[in-house]
Amino acid sequence: MYIRLPKETKDQIKEELKEYVYYERSEEIGDLAAENMLDFILKEIGPYFYNQGVKDAKEMVNQKMVNLEEDMESLERPISRNR
């Protein structure tokens, strides 16, 4: 699975990667190296973040369903068994 990003987003991330490498390693990298690094991150590491996002979304939806079920149950009216 490959995560696709808009060109503007990729360009921004590449600039941030170049700055990171410069400040952390005192090395300057060019656009090609930054793009290769970004491609690696998206292809090899990105799925971990994506899958965690799916798990987080699933948990949020499950919690909303529990809340919805509680709300629906609170609408029930008691039934009188007296005749």
Backbone atoms as SQL, in Angstrom:
CREATE TABLE atoms (id INTEGER PRIMARY KEY, chain TEXT, resi INTEGER, resn TEXT, atom TEXT, x REAL, y REAL, z REAL);
INSERT INTO atoms VALUES
  (1, 'A', 1, 'MET', 'N', 0.842, -1.176, 0.000),
  (2, 'A', 1, 'MET', 'CA', 0.000, 0.000, 0.000),
  (3, 'A', 1, 'MET', 'C', 0.885, 1.236, 0.000),
  (4, 'A', 2, 'TYR', 'N', 0.572, 2.149, -0.866),
  (5, 'A', 2, 'TYR', 'CA', 1.344, 3.374, -0.963),
  (6, 'A', 2, 'TYR', 'C', 0.426, 4.539, -0.649),
  (7, 'A', 3, 'ILE', 'N', 0.839, 5.359, 0.286),
  (8, 'A', 3, 'ILE', 'CA', 0.040, 6.518, 0.677),
  (9, 'A', 3, 'ILE', 'C', 0.302, 7.637, -0.322),
  (10, 'A', 4, 'ARG', 'N', -0.744, 8.140, -0.923),
  (11, 'A', 4, 'ARG', 'CA', -0.608, 9.210, -1.913),
  (12, 'A', 4, 'ARG', 'C', -0.861, 10.550, -1.237),
  (13, 'A', 5, 'LEU', 'N', -0.011, 11.492, -1.564),
  (14, 'A', 5, 'LEU', 'CA', -0.134, 12.837, -1.006),
  (15, 'A', 5, 'LEU', 'C', -0.177, 13.843, -2.147),
  (16, 'A', 6, 'PRO', 'N', -0.886, 14.950, -1.952),
  (17, 'A', 6, 'PRO', 'CA', -0.853, 16.012, -2.959),
  (18, 'A', 6, 'PRO', 'C', 0.573, 16.552, -3.111),
  (19, 'A', 7, 'LYS', 'N', 0.888, 17.048, -4.296),
  (20, 'A', 7, 'LYS', 'CA', 2.229, 17.557, -4.583),
  (21, 'A', 7, 'LYS', 'C', 2.655, 18.619, -3.577),
  (22, 'A', 8, 'GLU', 'N', 1.746, 19.518, -3.229),
  (23, 'A', 8, 'GLU', 'CA', 2.088, 20.585, -2.282),
  (24, 'A', 8, 'GLU', 'C', 2.493, 20.002, -0.929),
  (25, 'A', 9, 'THR', 'N', 1.788, 18.971, -0.505),
  (26, 'A', 9, 'THR', 'CA', 2.100, 18.330, 0.772),
  (27, 'A', 9, 'THR', 'C', 3.451, 17.636, 0.704),
  (28, 'A', 10, 'LYS', 'N', 3.692, 16.909, -0.394),
  (29, 'A', 10, 'LYS', 'CA', 4.987, 16.238, -0.560),
  (30, 'A', 10, 'LYS', 'C', 6.130, 17.251, -0.559),
  (31, 'A', 11, 'ASP', 'N', 5.941, 18.367, -1.257),
  (32, 'A', 11, 'ASP', 'CA', 6.983, 19.396, -1.302),
  (33, 'A', 11, 'ASP', 'C', 7.267, 19.947, 0.090),
  (34, 'A', 12, 'GLN', 'N', 6.212, 20.173, 0.873),
  (35, 'A', 12, 'GLN', 'CA', 6.385, 20.684, 2.236),
  (36, 'A', 12, 'GLN', 'C', 7.138, 19.673, 3.096),
  (37, 'A', 13, 'ILE', 'N', 6.759, 18.411, 2.998),
  (38, 'A', 13, 'ILE', 'CA', 7.420, 17.371, 3.791),
  (39, 'A', 13, 'ILE', 'C', 8.881, 17.242, 3.382),
  (40, 'A', 14, 'LYS', 'N', 9.170, 17.317, 2.091),
  (41, 'A', 14, 'LYS', 'CA', 10.564, 17.232, 1.632),
  (42, 'A', 14, 'LYS', 'C', 11.400, 18.350, 2.240),
  (43, 'A', 15, 'GLU', 'N', 10.848, 19.554, 2.283),
  (44, 'A', 15, 'GLU', 'CA', 11.578, 20.675, 2.893),
  (45, 'A', 15, 'GLU', 'C', 11.819, 20.412, 4.375),
  (46, 'A', 16, 'GLU', 'N', 10.822, 19.874, 5.053),
  (47, 'A', 16, 'GLU', 'CA', 10.976, 19.566, 6.477),
  (48, 'A', 16, 'GLU', 'C', 12.009, 18.464, 6.694),
  (49, 'A', 17, 'LEU', 'N', 12.042, 17.478, 5.812),
  (50, 'A', 17, 'LEU', 'CA', 13.059, 16.428, 5.909),
  (51, 'A', 17, 'LEU', 'C', 14.459, 17.002, 5.703),
  (52, 'A', 18, 'LYS', 'N', 14.592, 17.889, 4.743),
  (53, 'A', 18, 'LYS', 'CA', 15.901, 18.511, 4.489),
  (54, 'A', 18, 'LYS', 'C', 16.360, 19.304, 5.713),
  (55, 'A', 19, 'GLU', 'N', 15.446, 20.043, 6.318),
  (56, 'A', 19, 'GLU', 'CA', 15.788, 20.798, 7.525),
  (57, 'A', 19, 'GLU', 'C', 16.138, 19.860, 8.672),
  (58, 'A', 20, 'TYR', 'N', 15.385, 18.798, 8.834),
  (59, 'A', 20, 'TYR', 'CA', 15.642, 17.838, 9.908),
  (60, 'A', 20, 'TYR', 'C', 17.037, 17.238, 9.775),
  (61, 'A', 21, 'VAL', 'N', 17.372, 16.771, 8.592),
  (62, 'A', 21, 'VAL', 'CA', 18.688, 16.162, 8.373),
  (63, 'A', 21, 'VAL', 'C', 19.787, 17.187, 8.637),
  (64, 'A', 22, 'TYR', 'N', 19.558, 18.418, 8.218),
  (65, 'A', 22, 'TYR', 'CA', 20.574, 19.451, 8.426),
  (66, 'A', 22, 'TYR', 'C', 20.790, 19.716, 9.920),
  (67, 'A', 23, 'TYR', 'N', 19.716, 19.872, 10.673),
  (68, 'A', 23, 'TYR', 'CA', 19.856, 20.201, 12.096),
  (69, 'A', 23, 'TYR', 'C', 20.275, 19.010, 12.945),
  (70, 'A', 24, 'GLU', 'N', 19.889, 17.811, 12.548),
  (71, 'A', 24, 'GLU', 'CA', 20.235, 16.626, 13.332),
  (72, 'A', 24, 'GLU', 'C', 21.602, 16.052, 12.984),
  (73, 'A', 25, 'ARG', 'N', 21.988, 16.167, 11.712),
  (74, 'A', 25, 'ARG', 'CA', 23.223, 15.524, 11.267),
  (75, 'A', 25, 'ARG', 'C', 24.220, 16.494, 10.651),
  (76, 'A', 26, 'SER', 'N', 23.849, 17.753, 10.576),
  (77, 'A', 26, 'SER', 'CA', 24.692, 18.782, 9.953),
  (78, 'A', 26, 'SER', 'C', 25.061, 18.405, 8.522),
  (79, 'A', 27, 'GLU', 'N', 24.111, 17.787, 7.832),
  (80, 'A', 27, 'GLU', 'CA', 24.304, 17.413, 6.431),
  (81, 'A', 27, 'GLU', 'C', 23.220, 18.069, 5.591),
  (82, 'A', 28, 'GLU', 'N', 23.609, 18.516, 4.424),
  (83, 'A', 28, 'GLU', 'CA', 22.623, 19.050, 3.496),
  (84, 'A', 28, 'GLU', 'C', 22.269, 17.966, 2.494),
  (85, 'A', 29, 'ILE', 'N', 20.981, 17.773, 2.296),
  (86, 'A', 29, 'ILE', 'CA', 20.540, 16.840, 1.265),
  (87, 'A', 29, 'ILE', 'C', 19.707, 17.612, 0.254),
  (88, 'A', 30, 'GLY', 'N', 19.697, 17.125, -0.954),
  (89, 'A', 30, 'GLY', 'CA', 18.945, 17.779, -2.015),
  (90, 'A', 30, 'GLY', 'C', 17.535, 17.240, -2.133),
  (91, 'A', 31, 'ASP', 'N', 16.851, 17.745, -3.149),
  (92, 'A', 31, 'ASP', 'CA', 15.466, 17.338, -3.380),
  (93, 'A', 31, 'ASP', 'C', 15.348, 15.842, -3.656),
  (94, 'A', 32, 'LEU', 'N', 16.277, 15.297, -4.440),
  (95, 'A', 32, 'LEU', 'CA', 16.197, 13.879, -4.784),
  (96, 'A', 32, 'LEU', 'C', 16.346, 13.001, -3.546),
  (97, 'A', 33, 'ALA', 'N', 17.316, 13.316, -2.705),
  (98, 'A', 33, 'ALA', 'CA', 17.516, 12.535, -1.476),
  (99, 'A', 33, 'ALA', 'C', 16.306, 12.663, -0.554),
  (100, 'A', 34, 'ALA', 'N', 15.762, 13.871, -0.447),
  (101, 'A', 34, 'ALA', 'CA', 14.583, 14.077, 0.398),
  (102, 'A', 34, 'ALA', 'C', 13.388, 13.309, -0.163),
  (103, 'A', 35, 'GLU', 'N', 13.253, 13.303, -1.486),
  (104, 'A', 35, 'GLU', 'CA', 12.140, 12.572, -2.094),
  (105, 'A', 35, 'GLU', 'C', 12.304, 11.067, -1.901),
  (106, 'A', 36, 'ASN', 'N', 13.524, 10.577, -2.029),
  (107, 'A', 36, 'ASN', 'CA', 13.773, 9.152, -1.792),
  (108, 'A', 36, 'ASN', 'C', 13.460, 8.776, -0.344),
  (109, 'A', 37, 'MET', 'N', 13.842, 9.651, 0.583),
  (110, 'A', 37, 'MET', 'CA', 13.561, 9.401, 1.994),
  (111, 'A', 37, 'MET', 'C', 12.050, 9.392, 2.231),
  (112, 'A', 38, 'LEU', 'N', 11.359, 10.355, 1.649),
  (113, 'A', 38, 'LEU', 'CA', 9.907, 10.429, 1.800),
  (114, 'A', 38, 'LEU', 'C', 9.239, 9.196, 1.193),
  (115, 'A', 39, 'ASP', 'N', 9.685, 8.780, 0.024),
  (116, 'A', 39, 'ASP', 'CA', 9.116, 7.579, -0.597),
  (117, 'A', 39, 'ASP', 'C', 9.310, 6.361, 0.294),
  (118, 'A', 40, 'PHE', 'N', 10.494, 6.240, 0.892),
  (119, 'A', 40, 'PHE', 'CA', 10.754, 5.125, 1.801),
  (120, 'A', 40, 'PHE', 'C', 9.794, 5.174, 2.988),
  (121, 'A', 41, 'ILE', 'N', 9.660, 6.350, 3.576),
  (122, 'A', 41, 'ILE', 'CA', 8.776, 6.500, 4.735),
  (123, 'A', 41, 'ILE', 'C', 7.338, 6.144, 4.358),
  (124, 'A', 42, 'LEU', 'N', 6.874, 6.657, 3.225),
  (125, 'A', 42, 'LEU', 'CA', 5.499, 6.389, 2.810),
  (126, 'A', 42, 'LEU', 'C', 5.265, 4.912, 2.517),
  (127, 'A', 43, 'LYS', 'N', 6.223, 4.268, 1.866),
  (128, 'A', 43, 'LYS', 'CA', 6.041, 2.864, 1.470),
  (129, 'A', 43, 'LYS', 'C', 6.267, 1.895, 2.621),
  (130, 'A', 44, 'GLU', 'N', 7.288, 2.134, 3.418),
  (131, 'A', 44, 'GLU', 'CA', 7.695, 1.151, 4.418),
  (132, 'A', 44, 'GLU', 'C', 7.176, 1.444, 5.828),
  (133, 'A', 45, 'ILE', 'N', 7.069, 2.709, 6.175),
  (134, 'A', 45, 'ILE', 'CA', 6.676, 3.081, 7.534),
  (135, 'A', 45, 'ILE', 'C', 5.233, 3.588, 7.578),
  (136, 'A', 46, 'GLY', 'N', 4.809, 4.228, 6.513),
  (137, 'A', 46, 'GLY', 'CA', 3.470, 4.796, 6.446),
  (138, 'A', 46, 'GLY', 'C', 2.351, 3.847, 6.821),
  (139, 'A', 47, 'PRO', 'N', 2.406, 2.586, 6.367),
  (140, 'A', 47, 'PRO', 'CA', 1.319, 1.668, 6.716),
  (141, 'A', 47, 'PRO', 'C', 1.133, 1.465, 8.221),
  (142, 'A', 48, 'TYR', 'N', 2.207, 1.573, 8.997),
  (143, 'A', 48, 'TYR', 'CA', 2.067, 1.462, 10.456),
  (144, 'A', 48, 'TYR', 'C', 1.200, 2.602, 10.993),
  (145, 'A', 49, 'PHE', 'N', 1.472, 3.828, 10.516),
  (146, 'A', 49, 'PHE', 'CA', 0.689, 4.982, 10.949),
  (147, 'A', 49, 'PHE', 'C', -0.748, 4.879, 10.442),
  (148, 'A', 50, 'TYR', 'N', -0.899, 4.451, 9.200),
  (149, 'A', 50, 'TYR', 'CA', -2.224, 4.299, 8.611),
  (150, 'A', 50, 'TYR', 'C', -3.053, 3.298, 9.413),
  (151, 'A', 51, 'ASN', 'N', -2.459, 2.130, 9.683),
  (152, 'A', 51, 'ASN', 'CA', -3.179, 1.096, 10.429),
  (153, 'A', 51, 'ASN', 'C', -3.545, 1.565, 11.829),
  (154, 'A', 52, 'GLN', 'N', -2.662, 2.318, 12.470),
  (155, 'A', 52, 'GLN', 'CA', -2.987, 2.845, 13.794),
  (156, 'A', 52, 'GLN', 'C', -4.145, 3.829, 13.699),
  (157, 'A', 53, 'GLY', 'N', -4.164, 4.635, 12.643),
  (158, 'A', 53, 'GLY', 'CA', -5.274, 5.554, 12.424),
  (159, 'A', 53, 'GLY', 'C', -6.590, 4.823, 12.245),
  (160, 'A', 54, 'VAL', 'N', -6.542, 3.701, 11.514),
  (161, 'A', 54, 'VAL', 'CA', -7.747, 2.888, 11.331),
  (162, 'A', 54, 'VAL', 'C', -8.207, 2.329, 12.675),
  (163, 'A', 55, 'LYS', 'N', -7.266, 1.828, 13.474),
  (164, 'A', 55, 'LYS', 'CA', -7.623, 1.295, 14.797),
  (165, 'A', 55, 'LYS', 'C', -8.218, 2.383, 15.681),
  (166, 'A', 56, 'ASP', 'N', -7.614, 3.570, 15.659),
  (167, 'A', 56, 'ASP', 'CA', -8.132, 4.681, 16.458),
  (168, 'A', 56, 'ASP', 'C', -9.541, 5.067, 16.006),
  (169, 'A', 57, 'ALA', 'N', -9.758, 5.117, 14.690),
  (170, 'A', 57, 'ALA', 'CA', -11.082, 5.461, 14.166),
  (171, 'A', 57, 'ALA', 'C', -12.102, 4.395, 14.547),
  (172, 'A', 58, 'LYS', 'N', -11.694, 3.130, 14.462),
  (173, 'A', 58, 'LYS', 'CA', -12.587, 2.031, 14.833),
  (174, 'A', 58, 'LYS', 'C', -12.989, 2.138, 16.298),
  (175, 'A', 59, 'GLU', 'N', -12.033, 2.423, 17.166),
  (176, 'A', 59, 'GLU', 'CA', -12.322, 2.564, 18.593),
  (177, 'A', 59, 'GLU', 'C', -13.273, 3.735, 18.840),
  (178, 'A', 60, 'MET', 'N', -13.053, 4.842, 18.135),
  (179, 'A', 60, 'MET', 'CA', -13.920, 6.003, 18.297),
  (180, 'A', 60, 'MET', 'C', -15.347, 5.670, 17.851),
  (181, 'A', 61, 'VAL', 'N', -15.485, 4.988, 16.711),
  (182, 'A', 61, 'VAL', 'CA', -16.809, 4.613, 16.217),
  (183, 'A', 61, 'VAL', 'C', -17.478, 3.646, 17.191),
  (184, 'A', 62, 'ASN', 'N', -16.720, 2.684, 17.700),
  (185, 'A', 62, 'ASN', 'CA', -17.283, 1.745, 18.680),
  (186, 'A', 62, 'ASN', 'C', -17.792, 2.480, 19.912),
  (187, 'A', 63, 'GLN', 'N', -17.037, 3.458, 20.394),
  (188, 'A', 63, 'GLN', 'CA', -17.466, 4.222, 21.563),
  (189, 'A', 63, 'GLN', 'C', -18.723, 5.024, 21.250),
  (190, 'A', 64, 'LYS', 'N', -18.779, 5.604, 20.050),
  (191, 'A', 64, 'LYS', 'CA', -19.978, 6.351, 19.652),
  (192, 'A', 64, 'LYS', 'C', -21.188, 5.415, 19.582),
  (193, 'A', 65, 'MET', 'N', -20.978, 4.187, 19.119),
  (194, 'A', 65, 'MET', 'CA', -22.079, 3.222, 19.042),
  (195, 'A', 65, 'MET', 'C', -22.569, 2.842, 20.436),
  (196, 'A', 66, 'VAL', 'N', -21.648, 2.681, 21.378),
  (197, 'A', 66, 'VAL', 'CA', -22.043, 2.393, 22.760),
  (198, 'A', 66, 'VAL', 'C', -22.880, 3.549, 23.294),
  (199, 'A', 67, 'ASN', 'N', -22.415, 4.772, 23.064),
  (200, 'A', 67, 'ASN', 'CA', -23.159, 5.945, 23.524),
  (201, 'A', 67, 'ASN', 'C', -24.530, 6.016, 22.861),
  (202, 'A', 68, 'LEU', 'N', -24.581, 5.710, 21.561),
  (203, 'A', 68, 'LEU', 'CA', -25.852, 5.739, 20.841),
  (204, 'A', 68, 'LEU', 'C', -26.803, 4.686, 21.394),
  (205, 'A', 69, 'GLU', 'N', -26.270, 3.508, 21.671),
  (206, 'A', 69, 'GLU', 'CA', -27.101, 2.442, 22.236),
  (207, 'A', 69, 'GLU', 'C', -27.664, 2.866, 23.588),
  (208, 'A', 70, 'GLU', 'N', -26.835, 3.487, 24.423),
  (209, 'A', 70, 'GLU', 'CA', -27.307, 3.966, 25.724),
  (210, 'A', 70, 'GLU', 'C', -28.374, 5.037, 25.548),
  (211, 'A', 71, 'ASP', 'N', -28.164, 5.945, 24.595),
  (212, 'A', 71, 'ASP', 'CA', -29.155, 6.991, 24.338),
  (213, 'A', 71, 'ASP', 'C', -30.477, 6.392, 23.864),
  (214, 'A', 72, 'MET', 'N', -30.395, 5.402, 22.981),
  (215, 'A', 72, 'MET', 'CA', -31.614, 4.767, 22.479),
  (216, 'A', 72, 'MET', 'C', -32.350, 4.039, 23.604),
  (217, 'A', 73, 'GLU', 'N', -31.619, 3.349, 24.453),
  (218, 'A', 73, 'GLU', 'CA', -32.248, 2.642, 25.571),
  (219, 'A', 73, 'GLU', 'C', -32.910, 3.616, 26.534),
  (220, 'A', 74, 'SER', 'N', -32.339, 4.801, 26.677),
  (221, 'A', 74, 'SER', 'CA', -32.934, 5.782, 27.593),
  (222, 'A', 74, 'SER', 'C', -34.271, 6.303, 27.073),
  (223, 'A', 75, 'LEU', 'N', -34.560, 6.114, 25.793),
  (224, 'A', 75, 'LEU', 'CA', -35.830, 6.554, 25.213),
  (225, 'A', 75, 'LEU', 'C', -36.961, 5.553, 25.441),
  (226, 'A', 76, 'GLU', 'N', -36.615, 4.346, 25.839),
  (227, 'A', 76, 'GLU', 'CA', -37.649, 3.342, 26.076),
  (228, 'A', 76, 'GLU', 'C', -38.554, 3.779, 27.223),
  (229, 'A', 77, 'ARG', 'N', -39.812, 3.425, 27.094),
  (230, 'A', 77, 'ARG', 'CA', -40.785, 3.753, 28.135),
  (231, 'A', 77, 'ARG', 'C', -41.094, 2.494, 28.926),
  (232, 'A', 78, 'PRO', 'N', -41.290, 2.681, 30.220),
  (233, 'A', 78, 'PRO', 'CA', -41.622, 1.509, 31.034),
  (234, 'A', 78, 'PRO', 'C', -42.998, 0.968, 30.653),
  (235, 'A', 79, 'ILE', 'N', -43.136, -0.321, 30.753),
  (236, 'A', 79, 'ILE', 'CA', -44.410, -0.969, 30.449),
  (237, 'A', 79, 'ILE', 'C', -45.051, -1.372, 31.766),
  (238, 'A', 80, 'SER', 'N', -46.285, -0.916, 31.946),
  (239, 'A', 80, 'SER', 'CA', -47.018, -1.234, 33.163),
  (240, 'A', 80, 'SER', 'C', -47.679, -2.588, 32.996),
  (241, 'A', 81, 'ARG', 'N', -47.508, -3.441, 33.965),
  (242, 'A', 81, 'ARG', 'CA', -48.088, -4.786, 33.925),
  (243, 'A', 81, 'ARG', 'C', -49.405, -4.836, 34.709),
  (244, 'A', 82, 'ASN', 'N', -49.874, -3.710, 35.175),
  (245, 'A', 82, 'ASN', 'CA', -51.122, -3.670, 35.955),
  (246, 'A', 82, 'ASN', 'C', -52.322, -3.719, 35.025),
  (247, 'A', 83, 'ARG', 'N', -53.311, -4.537, 35.392),
  (248, 'A', 83, 'ARG', 'CA', -54.557, -4.609, 34.618),
  (249, 'A', 83, 'ARG', 'C', -55.715, -4.411, 35.509);
